Amino acid sequence: MKLQDKFIALRSKKQAVLATNFYNFETLKGVLLAAKAMEQPLILQLTKSSIDYMGLPVAYQMARSMLNYHGVEGWIHLDHGDSYDLVAQCLDAGFDSVMIDASERPFSENVAITAKVVKLAESYGANVEAELGYIAKLGQDKEKGGFTHPLEAKEFVEATGVNALAVAIGTAHGFYDREPELQLDRLSEIAAATSAALVLHGGSGVPGSSLRKAVDRGICKINLATEIKNIFMGALKVKLLTNEEIDLRKVFPVATDEIVELVKEKLDIVRNLN
Ligand SMILES: [Zn+2]
């Protein structure tokens, strides 16, 4: 099933799908083993940094072949694409879905580039996600305003035809100093104003109870990245402190297993919503 069709089904049922970033073979294996164990679908996300690190065809083919190998229903998605060129390269490579993130540009420019990407993606049958409002990126001020306005969201979706929309409702990328307070009424108003699948970025560290409320009010995609990187590196550091092993195939599984457990927990939350 195409991701855009999956989203339509999810929205009508008030359900969501988990989207996890991966950075290398081990993190990809971890998220897929979790999805397989929980018999849940998964969106596999690549940022520009991860694509630069692995190489576009390598990252894409590894994700596609491992989805097949592990028998997991999943989609390959460009996370926070920052240019039309990058989006075009990913669509050419075979991505099921792309995000064009022009959220830091003026509204009219965000509309224009998103509409252009939607037009291109149509010829590939691919899903498109955009972002409207300010969701702090790593290192940016989390307290700065810039929440998504429901009427702007309506105008944006109608003007662009975008399938999915990342909304600013109180989450931020990275970890939180204190538990984020989601603006649930705002989310309900955005959901009422537009038919796009709504996306929650900055899912790391958002408690399960808040995730449930967000999905009840229209979130269809929950992004998880920071916690995956963090738990992987944390487990590796501990293992390497007390270990002289040079066979990396005996070292990495400790960290991969941590990802499996983390993503199983998150998938359990998503499944219980569904
Ligand atoms: Zn994000």
py3Dmol code that shows the C-alpha trace and the ligand (Angstrom):
import py3Dmol

protein = """\
ATOM      1  CA  MET A   1       0.000   0.000   0.000  1.00  0.00           C
ATOM      2  CA  LYS A   2       1.240   3.492  -0.818  1.00  0.00           C
ATOM      3  CA  LEU A   3       2.039   5.561   2.263  1.00  0.00           C
ATOM      4  CA  GLN A   4      -0.399   8.303   1.268  1.00  0.00           C
ATOM      5  CA  ASP A   5      -3.196   5.706   1.143  1.00  0.00           C
ATOM      6  CA  LYS A   6      -2.091   4.262   4.462  1.00  0.00           C
ATOM      7  CA  PHE A   7      -2.332   7.756   5.968  1.00  0.00           C
ATOM      8  CA  ILE A   8      -5.888   8.224   4.699  1.00  0.00           C
ATOM      9  CA  ALA A   9      -6.858   4.951   6.369  1.00  0.00           C
ATOM     10  CA  LEU A  10      -5.029   5.859   9.575  1.00  0.00           C
ATOM     11  CA  ARG A  11      -6.649   9.295   9.804  1.00  0.00           C
ATOM     12  CA  SER A  12     -10.129   7.931   9.434  1.00  0.00           C
ATOM     13  CA  LYS A  13      -9.452   5.411  12.219  1.00  0.00           C
ATOM     14  CA  LYS A  14      -7.512   7.809  14.498  1.00  0.00           C
ATOM     15  CA  GLN A  15      -4.430   5.628  14.321  1.00  0.00           C
ATOM     16  CA  ALA A  16      -0.743   6.282  13.760  1.00  0.00           C
ATOM     17  CA  VAL A  17       2.420   4.712  12.398  1.00  0.00           C
ATOM     18  CA  LEU A  18       5.875   5.023  13.952  1.00  0.00           C
ATOM     19  CA  ALA A  19       8.674   6.585  11.893  1.00  0.00           C
ATOM     20  CA  THR A  20      12.217   5.794  13.012  1.00  0.00           C
ATOM     21  CA  ASN A  21      15.458   7.253  11.716  1.00  0.00           C
ATOM     22  CA  PHE A  22      18.409   4.976  11.023  1.00  0.00           C
ATOM     23  CA  TYR A  23      22.090   5.791  10.665  1.00  0.00           C
ATOM     24  CA  ASN A  24      23.879   2.576   9.741  1.00  0.00           C
ATOM     25  CA  PHE A  25      23.312  -1.167   9.380  1.00  0.00           C
ATOM     26  CA  GLU A  26      23.031  -1.771  13.126  1.00  0.00           C
ATOM     27  CA  THR A  27      20.404   0.897  13.823  1.00  0.00           C
ATOM     28  CA  LEU A  28      18.404  -0.220  10.785  1.00  0.00           C
ATOM     29  CA  LYS A  29      18.551  -3.835  11.923  1.00  0.00           C
ATOM     30  CA  GLY A  30      17.426  -2.819  15.424  1.00  0.00           C
ATOM     31  CA  VAL A  31      14.310  -0.943  14.323  1.00  0.00           C
ATOM     32  CA  LEU A  32      13.350  -3.691  11.863  1.00  0.00           C
ATOM     33  CA  LEU A  33      13.736  -6.515  14.383  1.00  0.00           C
ATOM     34  CA  ALA A  34      11.431  -4.565  16.706  1.00  0.00           C
ATOM     35  CA  ALA A  35       8.821  -4.061  13.960  1.00  0.00           C
ATOM     36  CA  LYS A  36       9.034  -7.738  13.040  1.00  0.00           C
ATOM     37  CA  ALA A  37       8.638  -8.872  16.646  1.00  0.00           C
ATOM     38  CA  MET A  38       5.635  -6.584  17.151  1.00  0.00           C
ATOM     39  CA  GLU A  39       4.171  -7.318  13.694  1.00  0.00           C
ATOM     40  CA  GLN A  40       3.837  -3.583  13.089  1.00  0.00           C
ATOM     41  CA  PRO A  41       4.559  -1.434  10.023  1.00  0.00           C
ATOM     42  CA  LEU A  42       7.304   1.165  10.157  1.00  0.00           C
ATOM     43  CA  ILE A  43       8.490   4.214   8.239  1.00  0.00           C
ATOM     44  CA  LEU A  44      12.287   4.208   7.783  1.00  0.00           C
ATOM     45  CA  GLN A  45      13.647   7.739   7.696  1.00  0.00           C
ATOM     46  CA  LEU A  46      16.874   9.135   6.296  1.00  0.00           C
ATOM     47  CA  THR A  47      18.130  12.662   6.846  1.00  0.00           C
ATOM     48  CA  LYS A  48      20.552  14.384   4.495  1.00  0.00           C
ATOM     49  CA  SER A  49      23.374  13.706   6.987  1.00  0.00           C
ATOM     50  CA  SER A  50      22.626   9.982   6.992  1.00  0.00           C
ATOM     51  CA  ILE A  51      22.396   9.949   3.192  1.00  0.00           C
ATOM     52  CA  ASP A  52      25.757  11.744   2.960  1.00  0.00           C
ATOM     53  CA  TYR A  53      27.239   9.284   5.453  1.00  0.00           C
ATOM     54  CA  MET A  54      26.125   6.081   3.715  1.00  0.00           C
ATOM     55  CA  GLY A  55      25.668   7.220   0.123  1.00  0.00           C
ATOM     56  CA  LEU A  56      22.165   7.578  -1.337  1.00  0.00           C
ATOM     57  CA  PRO A  57      21.912   4.287  -3.294  1.00  0.00           C
ATOM     58  CA  VAL A  58      23.548   2.331  -0.465  1.00  0.00           C
ATOM     59  CA  ALA A  59      21.243   3.740   2.218  1.00  0.00           C
ATOM     60  CA  TYR A  60      18.174   3.225   0.050  1.00  0.00           C
ATOM     61  CA  GLN A  61      19.028  -0.296  -1.132  1.00  0.00           C
ATOM     62  CA  MET A  62      20.015  -1.414   2.349  1.00  0.00           C
ATOM     63  CA  ALA A  63      16.687  -0.217   3.749  1.00  0.00           C
ATOM     64  CA  ARG A  64      14.688  -1.780   0.889  1.00  0.00           C
ATOM     65  CA  SER A  65      16.470  -5.123   1.004  1.00  0.00           C
ATOM     66  CA  MET A  66      16.221  -5.340   4.783  1.00  0.00           C
ATOM     67  CA  LEU A  67      12.490  -4.570   4.737  1.00  0.00           C
ATOM     68  CA  ASN A  68      12.117  -7.500   2.356  1.00  0.00           C
ATOM     69  CA  TYR A  69      14.520  -9.743   4.250  1.00  0.00           C
ATOM     70  CA  HIS A  70      12.761  -9.229   7.584  1.00  0.00           C
ATOM     71  CA  GLY A  71       9.275  -9.264   6.030  1.00  0.00           C
ATOM     72  CA  VAL A  72       8.265  -5.903   7.510  1.00  0.00           C
ATOM     73  CA  GLU A  73       5.691  -3.613   5.893  1.00  0.00           C
ATOM     74  CA  GLY A  74       7.466  -0.300   5.594  1.00  0.00           C
ATOM     75  CA  TRP A  75       8.181   2.821   3.612  1.00  0.00           C
ATOM     76  CA  ILE A  76      11.417   4.706   2.946  1.00  0.00           C
ATOM     77  CA  HIS A  77      11.171   8.425   3.643  1.00  0.00           C
ATOM     78  CA  LEU A  78      13.430  11.475   3.309  1.00  0.00           C
ATOM     79  CA  ASP A  79      13.333  13.350   6.631  1.00  0.00           C
ATOM     80  CA  HIS A  80      13.755  17.161   6.568  1.00  0.00           C
ATOM     81  CA  GLY A  81      14.724  17.446   2.904  1.00  0.00           C
ATOM     82  CA  ASP A  82      16.094  20.953   2.522  1.00  0.00           C
ATOM     83  CA  SER A  83      16.123  21.336  -1.273  1.00  0.00           C
ATOM     84  CA  TYR A  84      14.209  20.430  -4.402  1.00  0.00           C
ATOM     85  CA  ASP A  85      17.355  18.747  -5.782  1.00  0.00           C
ATOM     86  CA  LEU A  86      17.717  16.404  -2.811  1.00  0.00           C
ATOM     87  CA  VAL A  87      14.028  15.502  -3.021  1.00  0.00           C
ATOM     88  CA  ALA A  88      14.397  14.776  -6.741  1.00  0.00           C
ATOM     89  CA  GLN A  89      17.438  12.539  -6.136  1.00  0.00           C
ATOM     90  CA  CYS A  90      15.579  10.571  -3.465  1.00  0.00           C
ATOM     91  CA  LEU A  91      12.498  10.109  -5.658  1.00  0.00           C
ATOM     92  CA  ASP A  92      14.748   8.913  -8.478  1.00  0.00           C
ATOM     93  CA  ALA A  93      16.409   6.448  -6.116  1.00  0.00           C
ATOM     94  CA  GLY A  94      12.992   4.947  -5.273  1.00  0.00           C
ATOM     95  CA  PHE A  95      11.905   6.589  -2.005  1.00  0.00           C
ATOM     96  CA  ASP A  96       8.226   6.074  -1.139  1.00  0.00           C
ATOM     97  CA  SER A  97       7.975   9.430   0.540  1.00  0.00           C
ATOM     98  CA  VAL A  98       9.823  12.727   0.883  1.00  0.00           C
ATOM     99  CA  MET A  99       9.688  15.654   3.245  1.00  0.00           C
ATOM    100  CA  ILE A 100      10.404  19.153   1.979  1.00  0.00           C
ATOM    101  CA  ASP A 101      11.128  21.322   4.984  1.00  0.00           C
ATOM    102  CA  ALA A 102      10.896  25.007   4.116  1.00  0.00           C
ATOM    103  CA  SER A 103       9.322  25.859   7.462  1.00  0.00           C
ATOM    104  CA  GLU A 104      11.930  28.516   8.196  1.00  0.00           C
ATOM    105  CA  ARG A 105      11.141  30.385   4.992  1.00  0.00           C
ATOM    106  CA  PRO A 106       8.226  32.821   4.558  1.00  0.00           C
ATOM    107  CA  PHE A 107       4.792  31.225   4.151  1.00  0.00           C
ATOM    108  CA  SER A 108       4.560  32.025   0.422  1.00  0.00           C
ATOM    109  CA  GLU A 109       7.976  30.439  -0.302  1.00  0.00           C
ATOM    110  CA  ASN A 110       7.075  27.384   1.758  1.00  0.00           C
ATOM    111  CA  VAL A 111       3.871  27.052  -0.288  1.00  0.00           C
ATOM    112  CA  ALA A 112       5.693  27.508  -3.602  1.00  0.00           C
ATOM    113  CA  ILE A 113       8.455  24.924  -3.052  1.00  0.00           C
ATOM    114  CA  THR A 114       6.086  22.425  -1.432  1.00  0.00           C
ATOM    115  CA  ALA A 115       3.654  22.688  -4.370  1.00  0.00           C
ATOM    116  CA  LYS A 116       6.577  22.122  -6.752  1.00  0.00           C
ATOM    117  CA  VAL A 117       7.658  19.016  -4.830  1.00  0.00           C
ATOM    118  CA  VAL A 118       4.077  17.688  -4.736  1.00  0.00           C
ATOM    119  CA  LYS A 119       3.895  18.044  -8.521  1.00  0.00           C
ATOM    120  CA  LEU A 120       7.170  16.165  -8.978  1.00  0.00           C
ATOM    121  CA  ALA A 121       6.261  13.437  -6.463  1.00  0.00           C
ATOM    122  CA  GLU A 122       2.953  12.796  -8.231  1.00  0.00           C
ATOM    123  CA  SER A 123       4.795  11.381 -11.230  1.00  0.00           C
ATOM    124  CA  TYR A 124       6.510   8.898  -8.880  1.00  0.00           C
ATOM    125  CA  GLY A 125       3.335   8.110  -6.918  1.00  0.00           C
ATOM    126  CA  ALA A 126       5.168   9.210  -3.785  1.00  0.00           C
ATOM    127  CA  ASN A 127       3.937  10.733  -0.547  1.00  0.00           C
ATOM    128  CA  VAL A 128       4.960  14.290   0.392  1.00  0.00           C
ATOM    129  CA  GLU A 129       5.321  15.763   3.865  1.00  0.00           C
ATOM    130  CA  ALA A 130       5.905  19.456   4.600  1.00  0.00           C
ATOM    131  CA  GLU A 131       6.261  21.473   7.779  1.00  0.00           C
ATOM    132  CA  LEU A 132       4.385  24.554   8.887  1.00  0.00           C
ATOM    133  CA  GLY A 133       5.336  26.444  12.031  1.00  0.00           C
ATOM    134  CA  TYR A 134       8.431  26.390  14.211  1.00  0.00           C
ATOM    135  CA  ILE A 135       9.606  23.046  15.592  1.00  0.00           C
ATOM    136  CA  ALA A 136      13.001  23.748  17.156  1.00  0.00           C
ATOM    137  CA  LYS A 137      15.815  21.805  15.514  1.00  0.00           C
ATOM    138  CA  LEU A 138      18.796  20.576  17.548  1.00  0.00           C
ATOM    139  CA  GLY A 139      20.553  23.592  19.051  1.00  0.00           C
ATOM    140  CA  GLN A 140      17.663  25.972  18.341  1.00  0.00           C
ATOM    141  CA  ASP A 141      15.667  27.806  21.010  1.00  0.00           C
ATOM    142  CA  LYS A 142      12.907  25.504  22.256  1.00  0.00           C
ATOM    143  CA  GLU A 143      11.002  28.336  23.928  1.00  0.00           C
ATOM    144  CA  LYS A 144      10.626  30.466  20.809  1.00  0.00           C
ATOM    145  CA  GLY A 145       7.033  30.758  19.597  1.00  0.00           C
ATOM    146  CA  GLY A 146       5.741  29.851  16.159  1.00  0.00           C
ATOM    147  CA  PHE A 147       2.991  27.281  16.604  1.00  0.00           C
ATOM    148  CA  THR A 148       1.074  26.108  13.566  1.00  0.00           C
ATOM    149  CA  HIS A 149      -2.055  28.194  12.998  1.00  0.00           C
ATOM    150  CA  PRO A 150      -5.122  26.122  12.017  1.00  0.00           C
ATOM    151  CA  LEU A 151      -6.273  28.525   9.289  1.00  0.00           C
ATOM    152  CA  GLU A 152      -2.776  28.744   7.825  1.00  0.00           C
ATOM    153  CA  ALA A 153      -2.608  24.956   7.847  1.00  0.00           C
ATOM    154  CA  LYS A 154      -5.858  24.807   5.878  1.00  0.00           C
ATOM    155  CA  GLU A 155      -4.608  27.378   3.376  1.00  0.00           C
ATOM    156  CA  PHE A 156      -1.240  25.624   3.087  1.00  0.00           C
ATOM    157  CA  VAL A 157      -2.664  22.159   2.446  1.00  0.00           C
ATOM    158  CA  GLU A 158      -5.205  23.468  -0.068  1.00  0.00           C
ATOM    159  CA  ALA A 159      -2.584  25.505  -1.924  1.00  0.00           C
ATOM    160  CA  THR A 160       0.024  22.710  -2.085  1.00  0.00           C
ATOM    161  CA  GLY A 161      -1.944  19.440  -2.121  1.00  0.00           C
ATOM    162  CA  VAL A 162       0.560  18.009   0.352  1.00  0.00           C
ATOM    163  CA  ASN A 163      -0.282  14.594   1.843  1.00  0.00           C
ATOM    164  CA  ALA A 164       1.210  15.014   5.298  1.00  0.00           C
ATOM    165  CA  LEU A 165       1.943  18.023   7.463  1.00  0.00           C
ATOM    166  CA  ALA A 166       4.379  18.340  10.361  1.00  0.00           C
ATOM    167  CA  VAL A 167       2.775  20.612  12.925  1.00  0.00           C
ATOM    168  CA  ALA A 168       4.290  22.766  15.657  1.00  0.00           C
ATOM    169  CA  ILE A 169       2.213  22.053  18.757  1.00  0.00           C
ATOM    170  CA  GLY A 170       4.831  22.150  21.502  1.00  0.00           C
ATOM    171  CA  THR A 171       7.376  19.468  20.607  1.00  0.00           C
ATOM    172  CA  ALA A 172      11.035  20.034  19.677  1.00  0.00           C
ATOM    173  CA  HIS A 173      13.880  17.941  18.294  1.00  0.00           C
ATOM    174  CA  GLY A 174      16.334  16.389  20.745  1.00  0.00           C
ATOM    175  CA  PHE A 175      15.698  15.773  24.431  1.00  0.00           C
ATOM    176  CA  TYR A 176      13.577  17.968  26.656  1.00  0.00           C
ATOM    177  CA  ASP A 177      14.625  19.753  29.837  1.00  0.00           C
ATOM    178  CA  ARG A 178      11.079  19.256  31.070  1.00  0.00           C
ATOM    179  CA  GLU A 179       8.130  17.272  29.798  1.00  0.00           C
ATOM    180  CA  PRO A 180       6.691  19.011  26.716  1.00  0.00           C
ATOM    181  CA  GLU A 181       3.160  20.335  27.015  1.00  0.00           C
ATOM    182  CA  LEU A 182       1.346  19.527  23.810  1.00  0.00           C
ATOM    183  CA  GLN A 183      -1.185  22.067  22.591  1.00  0.00           C
ATOM    184  CA  LEU A 184      -3.965  19.560  22.112  1.00  0.00           C
ATOM    185  CA  ASP A 185      -6.771  22.033  21.407  1.00  0.00           C
ATOM    186  CA  ARG A 186      -4.641  23.595  18.673  1.00  0.00           C
ATOM    187  CA  LEU A 187      -4.035  20.119  17.254  1.00  0.00           C
ATOM    188  CA  SER A 188      -7.783  19.390  17.194  1.00  0.00           C
ATOM    189  CA  GLU A 189      -8.411  22.667  15.387  1.00  0.00           C
ATOM    190  CA  ILE A 190      -5.711  21.893  12.798  1.00  0.00           C
ATOM    191  CA  ALA A 191      -7.157  18.394  12.301  1.00  0.00           C
ATOM    192  CA  ALA A 192     -10.631  19.859  11.793  1.00  0.00           C
ATOM    193  CA  ALA A 193      -9.307  22.400   9.295  1.00  0.00           C
ATOM    194  CA  THR A 194      -7.367  20.027   7.044  1.00  0.00           C
ATOM    195  CA  SER A 195      -7.503  16.484   5.738  1.00  0.00           C
ATOM    196  CA  ALA A 196      -3.699  16.025   5.612  1.00  0.00           C
ATOM    197  CA  ALA A 197      -2.045  13.374   7.766  1.00  0.00           C
ATOM    198  CA  LEU A 198      -0.589  15.249  10.731  1.00  0.00           C
ATOM    199  CA  VAL A 199       2.950  14.471  11.831  1.00  0.00           C
ATOM    200  CA  LEU A 200       4.533  14.802  15.265  1.00  0.00           C
ATOM    201  CA  HIS A 201       8.251  15.596  15.077  1.00  0.00           C
ATOM    202  CA  GLY A 202      10.318  15.486  18.256  1.00  0.00           C
ATOM    203  CA  GLY A 203       8.682  12.305  19.550  1.00  0.00           C
ATOM    204  CA  SER A 204      11.718  11.355  21.658  1.00  0.00           C
ATOM    205  CA  GLY A 205      10.911  11.878  25.321  1.00  0.00           C
ATOM    206  CA  VAL A 206       7.201  12.537  24.817  1.00  0.00           C
ATOM    207  CA  PRO A 207       5.394  10.287  27.327  1.00  0.00           C
ATOM    208  CA  GLY A 208       3.067   7.569  26.048  1.00  0.00           C
ATOM    209  CA  SER A 209       0.016   9.260  27.564  1.00  0.00           C
ATOM    210  CA  SER A 210       0.708  12.424  25.558  1.00  0.00           C
ATOM    211  CA  LEU A 211       1.320  10.419  22.383  1.00  0.00           C
ATOM    212  CA  ARG A 212      -2.063   8.745  22.868  1.00  0.00           C
ATOM    213  CA  LYS A 213      -3.832  12.081  23.204  1.00  0.00           C
ATOM    214  CA  ALA A 214      -2.060  13.405  20.112  1.00  0.00           C
ATOM    215  CA  VAL A 215      -3.122  10.414  18.000  1.00  0.00           C
ATOM    216  CA  ASP A 216      -6.705  10.706  19.282  1.00  0.00           C
ATOM    217  CA  ARG A 217      -6.675  14.257  17.947  1.00  0.00           C
ATOM    218  CA  GLY A 218      -5.282  13.596  14.503  1.00  0.00           C
ATOM    219  CA  ILE A 219      -1.558  12.709  14.595  1.00  0.00           C
ATOM    220  CA  CYS A 220      -0.914   9.857  12.098  1.00  0.00           C
ATOM    221  CA  LYS A 221       2.903   9.713  12.153  1.00  0.00           C
ATOM    222  CA  ILE A 222       5.167   9.825  15.185  1.00  0.00           C
ATOM    223  CA  ASN A 223       8.849  10.519  14.527  1.00  0.00           C
ATOM    224  CA  LEU A 224      11.558   8.976  16.675  1.00  0.00           C
ATOM    225  CA  ALA A 225      15.239   9.751  16.142  1.00  0.00           C
ATOM    226  CA  THR A 226      17.139  11.159  19.115  1.00  0.00           C
ATOM    227  CA  GLU A 227      16.322   8.303  21.491  1.00  0.00           C
ATOM    228  CA  ILE A 228      17.579   5.771  18.939  1.00  0.00           C
ATOM    229  CA  LYS A 229      20.976   7.461  18.539  1.00  0.00           C
ATOM    230  CA  ASN A 230      21.247   8.043  22.253  1.00  0.00           C
ATOM    231  CA  ILE A 231      20.484   4.516  23.410  1.00  0.00           C
ATOM    232  CA  PHE A 232      22.786   3.009  20.773  1.00  0.00           C
ATOM    233  CA  MET A 233      25.789   5.141  21.712  1.00  0.00           C
ATOM    234  CA  GLY A 234      25.078   4.820  25.434  1.00  0.00           C
ATOM    235  CA  ALA A 235      25.093   1.012  25.253  1.00  0.00           C
ATOM    236  CA  LEU A 236      28.266   0.980  23.139  1.00  0.00           C
ATOM    237  CA  LYS A 237      30.140   3.249  25.539  1.00  0.00           C
ATOM    238  CA  VAL A 238      29.357   1.005  28.506  1.00  0.00           C
ATOM    239  CA  LYS A 239      30.280  -2.136  26.573  1.00  0.00           C
ATOM    240  CA  LEU A 240      33.601  -0.708  25.365  1.00  0.00           C
ATOM    241  CA  LEU A 241      34.650   0.475  28.808  1.00  0.00           C
ATOM    242  CA  THR A 242      34.730  -3.071  30.127  1.00  0.00           C
ATOM    243  CA  ASN A 243      35.657  -5.002  27.025  1.00  0.00           C
ATOM    244  CA  GLU A 244      38.791  -5.785  25.056  1.00  0.00           C
ATOM    245  CA  GLU A 245      36.894  -7.570  22.260  1.00  0.00           C
ATOM    246  CA  ILE A 246      38.014  -6.527  18.793  1.00  0.00           C
ATOM    247  CA  ASP A 247      35.372  -8.513  16.928  1.00  0.00           C
ATOM    248  CA  LEU A 248      32.865  -5.750  16.255  1.00  0.00           C
ATOM    249  CA  ARG A 249      30.222  -8.340  15.434  1.00  0.00           C
ATOM    250  CA  LYS A 250      30.292  -9.314  19.099  1.00  0.00           C
ATOM    251  CA  VAL A 251      30.203  -5.712  20.339  1.00  0.00           C
ATOM    252  CA  PHE A 252      27.515  -4.016  18.231  1.00  0.00           C
ATOM    253  CA  PRO A 253      24.670  -6.454  19.047  1.00  0.00           C
ATOM    254  CA  VAL A 254      24.545  -5.136  22.626  1.00  0.00           C
ATOM    255  CA  ALA A 255      23.664  -1.708  21.271  1.00  0.00           C
ATOM    256  CA  THR A 256      21.359  -3.073  18.565  1.00  0.00           C
ATOM    257  CA  ASP A 257      19.436  -5.031  21.227  1.00  0.00           C
ATOM    258  CA  GLU A 258      18.840  -1.799  23.150  1.00  0.00           C
ATOM    259  CA  ILE A 259      17.245  -0.285  20.047  1.00  0.00           C
ATOM    260  CA  VAL A 260      15.049  -3.365  19.607  1.00  0.00           C
ATOM    261  CA  GLU A 261      13.720  -2.963  23.153  1.00  0.00           C
ATOM    262  CA  LEU A 262      13.228   0.809  22.809  1.00  0.00           C
ATOM    263  CA  VAL A 263      11.348   0.570  19.509  1.00  0.00           C
ATOM    264  CA  LYS A 264       9.255  -2.374  20.773  1.00  0.00           C
ATOM    265  CA  GLU A 265       8.121  -0.173  23.662  1.00  0.00           C
ATOM    266  CA  LYS A 266       7.196   2.641  21.279  1.00  0.00           C
ATOM    267  CA  LEU A 267       5.440   0.266  18.889  1.00  0.00           C
ATOM    268  CA  ASP A 268       3.500  -1.143  21.809  1.00  0.00           C
ATOM    269  CA  ILE A 269       2.220   2.352  22.608  1.00  0.00           C
ATOM    270  CA  VAL A 270       1.262   2.903  18.954  1.00  0.00           C
ATOM    271  CA  ARG A 271      -0.355  -0.539  18.670  1.00  0.00           C
ATOM    272  CA  ASN A 272      -2.458  -0.018  21.776  1.00  0.00           C
ATOM    273  CA  LEU A 273      -3.763   3.171  20.231  1.00  0.00           C
ATOM    274  CA  ASN A 274      -4.809   1.311  17.159  1.00  0.00           C
TER     275      ASN A 274
END
"""
ligand_1 = """\
1
ZN
Zn 11.918 16.288 12.551
"""
view = py3Dmol.view(width=600, height=400)
view.addModel(protein, "pdb")
view.setStyle({"model": 0}, {"cartoon": {"style": "trace"}})
view.addModel(ligand_1, "xyz")
view.setStyle({"model": 1}, {"stick": {}})
view.zoomTo()
view.show()
